[in-house]
Amino acid sequence: MADKRQVEILIIGSGEAGKYLAWTMAKAGRRTVVVERGLIGGSCPNIACMPSKNIVHSAKVEELARRGAEFGIATGTAAVNMASVQARKRQMVDGLINVHRDRYEASGAELVLGEAQFVAPKTVEVKKRDGGLLTLAGDQVFLNVGTRAAIPDVAGLKASNPMTHVAALDLDRLPEHLVVLGGGFVALELAQAFRRLGSRVTMLVRGRQLAPREDADVGEELLRLFHDEAIDVRLNTELLDVQGESGQELRLRVREQEGERPIAASDILVATGRVANTQSLGLEKTGVELDDRGYIRVNERLQTTASGIWAMGDCAGGPLFTHVAFDDFRIVRDNLTGGDRSSRGRIIPFCLFTDPELARVGWSETAARNAGISYRLAKIPMAAVLRTRTLSEPRGFMKALVSQQSDEILGFTAFGTGAGEVMSVVQTAMLGRLPYTALRDAILAHPTLAEGLIVLFTAVPAFSKTAS
């Protein structure tokens, strides 16, 4: 017979939003329990953000070692040891998990490892990892169950046991020939990393450009970068069927503009999108509704359609970023303690950790045009930023959109070394509603990457009666 307990705060999932809410509520004296089925701290420190950036950096070090002569350094022949690459990553992950355990202990929040399923509106039955059943009822319930990689419905693909990012980031070996299915963030980061570490890499992309949600010039720069690094990018290509076993021998059949052709490979990585982890929770017993994609319907305060139940993070259908999940936590926390916050009007940045990085905040040109927003465009090559010359990293560009009617900064995109850090400067100006002239006229340290913002915003065209 299952133990039964009533708690004040019941959180399903220990990802970014869930764990911070648990620690905060428990420290405030609320009886708090978190149910986590596998990854303490969620996907970010275990199998996603942090591990991927760790592997990406190892690939960057290998690339720098190969370029040693360019910097006057004799390095000899660089050799990649994937077991050592993984050991560094696993040491980091183990350390992060220990930090999370310590935070739970210090806060007083209880962490229960097991699989939760709703048996009543605010009540779950938990199959505990160490055996036994536990029934938990919460006065207030918070869903933070995340997403997982989607596997396309392609003949033979599932049967081939393809890798998702989870398995790819835990490989102790280098694939001989890795086929990457997709052209988005995960696909781009891992394709470049494995190529630099020594794998032959082919990317199969259904669309006409890499990073399909970004402007065409971004896609063109990424394509040029990948061609320079001998990554075989096949745009407008459809995977028709797969035979064989990933990790051993694969035979793929694809359709390109010129017709069908076979591809032989050793491994396949699927990175074509995400699906919400909402199908096995028993949500039909709660009154919580899903949208047509399977994500949880929430309002601007992250309340679901069921009284006393909230959803946060990826499963709530917002932008799938850890920093968005953290802000979801802040919205819920503040509203639980008498505040009035919402998800409206958030200025949400992103950074793609290819090398060089891609970063954007605010409007892209494509989105602005589609929305009928007129803008002035300033664009400079990264080579115009003198710091890139000291680093021998001149690839890429920066561009900014400024309102046609005022001096408001509407958006910023950078593809270049340190792009994410420079973007944060522009985002801060946007948050403070500073005119672009504040950055144009600022005294910024020389030679830094941020100094390039003076060059960029000096290039903003004067007011024009003709909209862009």
Secondary structure as GFF3:
##gff-version 3
##sequence-region A 1 468
A	DSSP	beta_strand	3	12	.	.	.	ID=ss1
A	DSSP	alpha_helix	16	27	.	.	.	ID=ss2
A	DSSP	beta_strand	32	36	.	.	.	ID=ss3
A	DSSP	alpha_helix	43	46	.	.	.	ID=ss4
A	DSSP	alpha_helix	49	66	.	.	.	ID=ss5
A	DSSP	three_ten_helix	68	71	.	.	.	ID=ss6
A	DSSP	alpha_helix	82	107	.	.	.	ID=ss7
A	DSSP	beta_strand	110	120	.	.	.	ID=ss8
A	DSSP	beta_strand	123	128	.	.	.	ID=ss9
A	DSSP	beta_strand	133	143	.	.	.	ID=ss10
A	DSSP	beta_strand	147	149	.	.	.	ID=ss11
A	DSSP	three_ten_helix	158	160	.	.	.	ID=ss12
A	DSSP	alpha_helix	165	168	.	.	.	ID=ss13
A	DSSP	beta_strand	177	181	.	.	.	ID=ss14
A	DSSP	alpha_helix	185	197	.	.	.	ID=ss15
A	DSSP	beta_strand	200	204	.	.	.	ID=ss16
A	DSSP	alpha_helix	216	228	.	.	.	ID=ss17
A	DSSP	beta_strand	232	234	.	.	.	ID=ss18
A	DSSP	beta_strand	238	245	.	.	.	ID=ss19
A	DSSP	beta_strand	249	256	.	.	.	ID=ss20
A	DSSP	beta_strand	259	265	.	.	.	ID=ss21
A	DSSP	beta_strand	267	270	.	.	.	ID=ss22
A	DSSP	beta_strand	274	276	.	.	.	ID=ss23
A	DSSP	three_ten_helix	283	285	.	.	.	ID=ss24
A	DSSP	beta_strand	309	311	.	.	.	ID=ss25
A	DSSP	three_ten_helix	313	316	.	.	.	ID=ss26
A	DSSP	alpha_helix	322	336	.	.	.	ID=ss27
A	DSSP	beta_strand	349	352	.	.	.	ID=ss28
A	DSSP	beta_strand	357	362	.	.	.	ID=ss29
A	DSSP	alpha_helix	365	370	.	.	.	ID=ss30
A	DSSP	beta_strand	375	381	.	.	.	ID=ss31
A	DSSP	three_ten_helix	382	384	.	.	.	ID=ss32
A	DSSP	alpha_helix	386	391	.	.	.	ID=ss33
A	DSSP	beta_strand	397	403	.	.	.	ID=ss34
A	DSSP	beta_strand	409	416	.	.	.	ID=ss35
A	DSSP	alpha_helix	419	431	.	.	.	ID=ss36
A	DSSP	alpha_helix	436	440	.	.	.	ID=ss37
A	DSSP	alpha_helix	452	458	.	.	.	ID=ss38
###
